[in-house]
Amino acid sequence: PGEKGDVSSEKDSRIEKIISTITSSSEDGVIIDGYSDVMIKFGRCCSPLPGEDIVGYITRGKGITIHKRDCARLLEVDPERRIDVQWDTDYTGKRPARVIVRCTDRPGILSSISNTFTASEVNISKAEMHANDLDDAIGTFDVVVSDLAQLEDVLKSIKSLKGVTSVRRVQETEGP
């Protein structure tokens, strides 16, 4: 009798694994044809965020690279190797983004910018601020956000700070 139970249990376990593979939420936040157990990496060229339209590119031996649908790098690749993907709506992880802030060089400006990120619950993983001879400053901030909406909200808040002349998201391959 014990063996029969073991066979049934083994069968149930295999069925549960198949169902889990099809329905579970993705570790990286991206679902590919309903499966989440696929090796995924994100294109550094465009650093897609949840909320942006994305597409996958099947690489040779490196899984699938996720790009923003309007990424210029996609124009260089074989269209036959593109695959439809979508963000997992249950994903609660964070994704990196880079922000460039141009502002007047005044006491407290870095603190004001930093406090705005903090108030928006956006973590700064790296910050660099450089002033030039014209009383202007440029700040580069690598931040971690939950999605595009959170990034857009914090950019709007930073833009409203006294002395900030521009703020924008940049891709890794872009400069200030």
Buried (B, 14 or more C-beta within 10 A) or exposed (E): EEEEEEEEEEEEEEEEEEEEEEEBEBEBBBBBEEEBEBEBEBBEBBBBBBBBEBBBBBEEEEBBBBBBEEBEBBEEBEEEEBBEBBBBEEBEEBBBBBBBBBBBBEEEBBEBBBEBBEEBEBEBEEBEBEBEEEEBBBBBBBBBBBBBEBBBBBBEBBBEBEBBEEBEBBBEEEEE
